[in-house]
Amino acid sequence: MIEQPLPDIESWVRVFSESSLPILRHTRRQIDEMAAHIDDVSARELAQVVLQDPIMSVRVLAYIQPLRGKSLQHDITTIASAIMMSGIEPFFHRFGDLPTIEARLKDVAPQAWLGVMQVIRRAQRAADYAWDWAVWRHDVNAEEVRLAALLHDLAEILGWCFAPRLALDVMRLRRENPTMRSAEAQRQVIGFSMHELQQLLCRVWHLPDLLKDLMDDDHATSPRARNVTLAVRLARHSAKGWSDPALPDDYKEIGELLHLLPEAVMQRVGVPAGSDAA
């Protein structure tokens, strides 16, 4: 566990790159069960399991990049494509017996375990929103958009797993300063923002440029990138219910993306009819 801030951002990248990244216990259990019936498993079924777990997803993407070879002219930007390229049996050999987040944190740092699970649940919701809107928009590859939303806050998840005390310090600082942005709190505690760390990790792990662009809020100008940014924002603002004052602006911007009225957006994302927001 990292107890104190490391000297520079490159040191954090080395820690994450040289460590075995933990996955959700539920993911490991599902993979183990599928491995026992390997002849009946399809790449698409396996991809659906992976796509519920941000760390497992990035492990698969990072693993497949060196295997692409010079003959493949395009990047592998979906989990299903990555699994098909690796092959089902090699996949199970490569990703069997992985460490879990629960084993790493649940007993040692229970508050951090709760914190990381909240971020993962938020990422899962963002991915679901992004997928739904991409399908609505007739996106040619909705899974790319879904995957970008799932991985959007990956560096924050890794921070909880490897530096739980520092992650709790960031959370505490934001609680004491409600108007402080997450990036500023992160800079005060560890010296840089998680967004900066994530961009560097994407380069070091050779993740596809398309996914890097879709995850970059600073350059979210295309409809696909806006899809990701707004899905992540809605998941964050609705994490504790539907009363966040930022939500009306979210509904308006999502409506502009989907060509829907804000009221139709609220119905689509599941705002309870009897809530104050509705």
N, C-alpha and C positions, 0 to 999 in steps of 0.2 A: 504494500500500500504506500502511496505517496503522501507523506505527512506535511511537507513544506513545499512551497512553489519551487519548481525546477529553474535553473539559471536562464533558460531561454526556450523559445517555442520549439526549436529543433530537438531539444532533449525530450519533450513530450512526444514528439513524433517517433523518436527512437523507442521509447517505452512501449507505445502502442504497436509499433511495427515488429518489435522483437518478442512480444508477449502473445500467449494464446488467448485470444479474445473470448470472453464467456458469453454463452447464449442462454436463452430462457430454458428453464427446466422442462417446460411443456414442449418446447421445440425438440429438445433432445429425446424426450420420451416418444414423441411421434415418429421421429427419424428411426429410433431403435425398433419400434413396432413395424414400420414399413420395411426395414432391413430384414426382418424375419420372414417377410413375404415378398422378397425382391422381384420375383417373376411376375407378380401382379401389379407392380408399381409403374406408373407412367411418369414422364417428365413433368407433365402439367400438374398432376396430383402432388408431386414432390415440391414443385414451385409454389403451390398454394400454402404449403406448410412453411416454407422458407420465408415467404412474403408477409408473414405475421411477426417476423423477428428482425429488427433493424440490423443487429450485429451479425446474425447468421447470413442475412442478405449481402452485407458488404464482404463477409468472408468468401462467399461464393464468387462474387464479382472480382475481387482481388485475385483469387486463385486462378480464374479462367484467363485473365489478361495475358500472361506469358505463354499460354497454350494456343493462342489464336493463330500464330504462324504468319509468315509474310504473304501467304496466298489469299488470306481472308482480307478483303478490301474494306470491310466495314466493322465498326465496333460492336461488341456484344453488349447490348443495353437492357436486356431483360433476363430475369432469373430462369425462365423456361428455356431460353436459347443457351444460356450458360450450362444448364444441366444437360441439355441435349449434346452440347459440344464435349463435355467431360465424359458422358456416358453414365448410366445409372449405377452400374457396379463400381466403377472408380469413384463415383461420388460418395457412396457409402464407406468405401475404404478410407477416403480422405477425411470425411467428416464424422467418423464414429468416435464415441467416447470423448466428446468435447467437455470442457469445464462449463459450469453453469453460474449464472448471476446469483441465484439463490444460495448456492454453496459458498460463494465468495463473500456475500454480504449479509444474508438473513440473520445469522446468529452473531456475527462479529460487529456489524453496523446496521442494526434494524431500521434506524431512521433513514439511512442512505438507501437501504433496500426499498423502503416505501417511496423515497424520492425518485429513484430510477424507474420504478414501476409506473409512477405517475407520468413520467416523460415518455415511456414506451407506450402506454395506453394513449397518450396524446398523439404520438406518431402514428399509431394504428388508425385512430380516428381521422387524422389528416389524410392518410393514404386512402381510406374509404371514401372520404369526400372527393379527393382528387380523381379517383377512379370514376365515381358516379358522374362528375361534371365532364370528364374527358369523354365518356361514352355519350353523354347528352350532346356534346359539341361535335360528335362524329370524328374524334381524334383518330388518326390512322394507327396509333400504337398507344392505347390507353395505359398499358402496363408500365411504359417508361415514365409517364406522369405519376402513376401510383408509386413507383419505386423511388422517384425523386422526393416525393412528399414523405415517404417512410424514412428516408435517410437524411432528411433535412437537418435534424437535430442530433445526428449521430455523435458528434464530438461531445456534446453535453452528456449523452448517455455513457460514453466512455469515461468522461470525467467522474461521474458518479461511481462507476465500477472501480476505477483505479485510484481516485483521490477523494474518497467519501467525505473526509473532514473538510477539505477545501470546498467541495460542492455544497456542504451544509453552511459553510461561512458565506458563500455567495447568496444562498437562499435567505440566510439571516439578515444580510445587508440589505437585500431588496425588501424584506418585510419591515425593516426599520426605516426604509426610505421608499415609500410606495410609488413615488413618481420616477424613481431611478430605472433606467433601462437595463435589461439583462446584460448587454455588452459592456456597459460601464461598470456594473458590479463585478463582472468577470475580470475586467482589466485591473480593478483595484485589488482583487484577491490574488490573481495568478499572473497578472502582467499583460494579458492579451485577451481578446474575445474568442469564444468558441467558434465563431464564424471564421475567424482568421486561421485557427487551428484546422478546421474542417477543410478549408480550401487547400491548405498545405498537404493534409493527409490524402486528399483526392489526387494531387499530383504525384506524391510518393508512391501511392498504390496503383497509379496508372489507370484510374477509373475513367470511363468514357467522357470525352469533352461534353457530349450532349447532357449527361446527367449532372456534371459540374455546373453547366450553364443553367439548367432547370432549378438547381438548388441555390443559386446565387440571387438573393433578394435585391442586391444592388443593381442588377441588370435584368430585372424581370419586366422586359418590355414586350415580349411575344405573348400571344394568348396562352400558350402552353406553360410558360414560366409564370404568368399571372395566375393560372389555374393552381399551380403548386403553392405559390406564395399565399394566396387567399385561403386555400385549404388549411395550410399550417396556421395561419392567423386565426381562422375560425375555431380550429381545434384548441388553440391556446386560450382564446378569449372565453370559450364555453366550457373550459375544463372544470370549473366549479359551479356550473349552472348557467342559466340564460339571462342573467341580470347585469352582466358586464356592460358599462356605458359605451364601450367601443363597438358592441355588436351591431347597432343600427347602421353604422358606416360599413361594416362588413357585408351586411345584407345588400346594401345599395351597390357596392362594388362587385359583389358576386352576381347580382342581377344584371349589371352592365355586361359582365363577361358572358353570361348565359342567355341574355336577352329575355330576362324575366323580371317581373315586378318584385320588390323586396318581400311582399307578402307571400308570393309564390316560392321564393327562396326559403323563407322561414318554414313553410310547410314541407319543402323538399328535404331540408336538413334535420327535420324532426323537432322543431321547437314546440313544446307542449301547448295545446290550444288554450288551456286555462292559465298559462303563466303570465306574469306581468309583462314580459317582452312581447307576447302575442297581443 
